[in-house]
Each structure stands twice: as C-alpha cells, then as structure tokens.
Amino acid sequence: MFIQDFQYTPDYAIAFDCPDGEHGVKILDAKETTTKKGVPMIEVQLTVQDSNKVTYIERLVAGDYFQRNMSRFFDAFKIVRGNFAFQSWRGKLGRGVFQHEKQTYIGNDGMERTVNKAIMKELIVEQPNAQTSGQQSPQGQSQTPVNTAQTQTQ
C-alpha cells in the first residue's frame, strides 16, 4: 500500500546542480520579463550537460553591462546579433563554466538560509560570431570568457 508507506522527505524543492567546471548548455526557451524591482531583463532557460536535469535560468538584466553581456551571449550561442526573436534561440548550443558558491537568502518563513549553489560564472565564446548584418567582430578579437555572474549584478 502506498499511503501506509509514506515517509516525509525534506528534499522536495530540488534546485539546479552540476559539478564545477565547463559544461555544454542548450537554450530551451527565453522571454522578456522584469526583475522583482521592475528592471527589464531577458530570462533564458538552459539545459546543462552533466546536471541533475533541473533547468538553469540565466538572466540578462538591463543596465550598465547589458550591451556587453548581450553581445557575448549572441556570440557564445552563434545567434545573429540583435536577433531578439526568442523562438529562434531554441536549441542553440554553447558552453559555460559553472562553480559552486555560498548564497544567503531569507526564506518564505522569514528564516535566513545559506545554500551552496552552482552558478554559471562564464559564458564561453569559442570563436567570434561572423555576422552579415549589424556590427562586425574585429579579426583577432579576444576569446577569453567573461564572468557573467559578476557583470550582471553590477
């Protein structure tokens, strides 16, 4: 009998997790939305290789670093620069570097909690994105990854 065998488990709120290091990522979906404070942003749902199969959410927030972060995003996923037709992003592949870091937050019950969360620290541009419209990448452009976690929150 399944009801009589019930045992409470506290891990019903499973969060995204993956090992530290470089992983392939694939865009599932994207949408324009706002932060809790009402700032415009693009929310991108990603699947991550070698993860626990929970969707990872990448947020590209309007602000001082949006142009740079969005340009790197387009190049990393080989999306035509300036193409905000989100349905055309679905299935695009890229690579990201993930690292665990401790984060503290206030839960719905008002209690402070600290978690060790896997965060995408870098979105890798393997080769500058050749474009037929918009700005052209200069030849020999650096392919060094940018730390997206820091630039998005500044």
C-alpha positions as CSV (number, residue, x, y, z in Angstrom):
1,M,0.0,0.0,0.0
2,F,1.5,3.3,-0.9
3,I,-0.3,5.6,1.6
4,Q,0.7,3.5,4.6
5,D,4.3,3.5,3.3
6,F,4.5,7.4,3.1
7,Q,7.6,8.9,4.7
8,Y,8.2,12.6,4.7
9,T,11.2,13.9,2.7
10,P,12.5,17.4,3.1
11,D,14.2,17.5,-0.4
12,Y,11.1,18.2,-2.4
13,A,12.4,21.6,-3.5
14,I,15.2,20.3,-5.7
15,A,17.4,23.1,-7.2
16,F,19.7,23.1,-10.2
17,D,23.0,21.5,-9.6
18,C,26.0,20.3,-11.6
19,P,29.7,19.6,-11.0
20,D,32.1,22.5,-11.1
21,G,33.7,23.1,-14.5
22,E,32.9,23.5,-18.1
23,H,29.6,22.1,-19.5
24,G,27.6,22.3,-22.7
25,V,24.5,24.3,-22.4
26,K,21.4,24.4,-24.7
27,I,18.7,27.1,-24.9
28,L,15.2,25.7,-24.1
29,D,13.3,29.0,-24.1
30,A,13.7,32.7,-23.5
31,K,11.3,35.5,-22.6
32,E,11.4,39.2,-21.9
33,T,10.3,40.0,-18.3
34,T,11.3,42.2,-15.3
35,T,13.2,41.7,-12.1
36,K,11.4,41.9,-8.7
37,K,12.4,45.6,-8.7
38,G,10.8,46.1,-12.2
39,V,14.0,46.3,-14.2
40,P,13.7,44.9,-17.7
41,M,15.5,41.6,-18.3
42,I,15.7,38.6,-20.6
43,E,15.2,35.2,-18.8
44,V,16.8,32.3,-20.6
45,Q,16.1,28.7,-19.7
46,L,19.0,26.3,-20.3
47,T,19.7,22.6,-20.0
48,V,23.2,21.8,-18.8
49,Q,25.2,18.7,-19.6
50,D,26.0,16.5,-16.6
51,S,23.5,18.4,-14.4
52,N,20.7,17.0,-12.3
53,K,18.3,17.8,-15.2
54,V,16.7,20.8,-13.5
55,T,16.6,23.8,-15.8
56,Y,19.2,26.6,-15.2
57,I,17.9,30.2,-15.5
58,E,20.3,32.8,-16.9
59,R,19.2,36.4,-16.5
60,L,20.4,39.2,-18.8
61,V,19.4,42.4,-16.9
62,A,19.1,45.9,-18.3
63,G,21.8,48.2,-17.0
64,D,25.4,49.3,-17.5
65,Y,26.6,45.9,-18.6
66,F,23.7,44.8,-20.7
67,Q,25.3,45.6,-24.1
68,R,28.4,43.7,-23.3
69,N,26.6,40.7,-21.8
70,M,24.1,40.5,-24.6
71,S,26.9,40.7,-27.3
72,R,28.8,37.9,-25.6
73,F,25.5,35.9,-25.3
74,F,24.8,36.3,-29.1
75,D,28.4,35.3,-29.9
76,A,28.5,32.3,-27.5
77,F,25.4,30.8,-28.9
78,K,26.1,31.9,-32.5
79,I,22.8,33.9,-32.7
80,V,22.7,36.8,-35.2
81,R,23.5,40.0,-33.2
82,G,20.3,42.0,-32.4
83,N,18.0,39.0,-33.1
84,F,15.5,39.1,-30.2
85,A,13.1,36.6,-31.8
86,F,13.4,34.3,-28.8
87,Q,11.7,31.3,-30.5
88,S,14.7,31.2,-33.0
89,W,17.1,30.8,-30.0
90,R,15.6,27.4,-29.0
91,G,18.0,24.6,-29.4
92,K,21.1,26.8,-29.8
93,L,24.2,25.3,-28.1
94,G,27.0,26.9,-26.1
95,R,29.4,26.3,-23.3
96,G,29.5,27.7,-19.8
97,V,31.8,27.4,-16.7
98,F,29.9,26.5,-13.5
99,Q,31.2,26.9,-10.0
100,H,29.5,26.4,-6.6
101,E,29.3,29.4,-4.3
102,K,27.5,30.0,-1.0
103,Q,24.5,32.3,-1.1
104,T,22.4,33.5,1.8
105,Y,18.7,34.4,1.4
106,I,15.6,34.9,3.5
107,G,13.0,32.1,3.0
108,N,9.3,32.4,2.8
109,D,9.2,31.6,6.6
110,G,11.4,34.6,7.3
111,M,14.4,32.4,8.3
112,E,17.8,33.1,6.9
113,R,19.3,30.2,4.9
114,T,22.7,29.6,3.3
115,V,22.9,27.3,0.3
116,N,25.9,26.1,-1.8
117,K,24.6,26.9,-5.3
118,A,26.0,26.0,-8.8
119,I,26.3,29.3,-10.8
120,M,27.4,29.9,-14.4
121,K,30.4,32.1,-13.9
122,E,31.5,32.3,-17.5
123,L,29.8,32.0,-20.9
124,I,32.5,30.9,-23.4
125,V,32.9,32.4,-26.9
126,E,34.8,29.8,-28.8
127,Q,35.0,31.8,-32.0
128,P,33.8,35.3,-32.8
129,N,30.4,35.2,-34.4
130,A,30.6,36.0,-38.1
131,Q,27.7,38.4,-39.0
132,T,26.1,39.5,-42.2
133,S,24.2,42.4,-40.5
134,G,24.9,44.7,-37.6
135,Q,28.3,45.2,-36.1
136,Q,31.2,43.1,-37.4
137,S,33.7,41.4,-35.0
138,P,37.2,42.7,-35.4
139,Q,39.6,39.9,-36.6
140,G,41.7,38.6,-33.7
141,Q,39.1,39.5,-31.1
142,S,39.9,38.0,-27.7
143,Q,38.0,34.8,-27.0
144,T,38.5,35.0,-23.2
145,P,35.3,34.2,-21.3
146,V,33.6,37.0,-19.3
147,N,32.4,36.5,-15.8
148,T,28.7,36.9,-16.3
149,A,27.7,36.4,-12.7
150,Q,29.6,39.5,-11.6
151,T,28.8,41.7,-14.6
152,Q,25.0,41.1,-14.4
153,T,24.7,42.2,-10.8
154,Q,26.7,45.4,-11.0
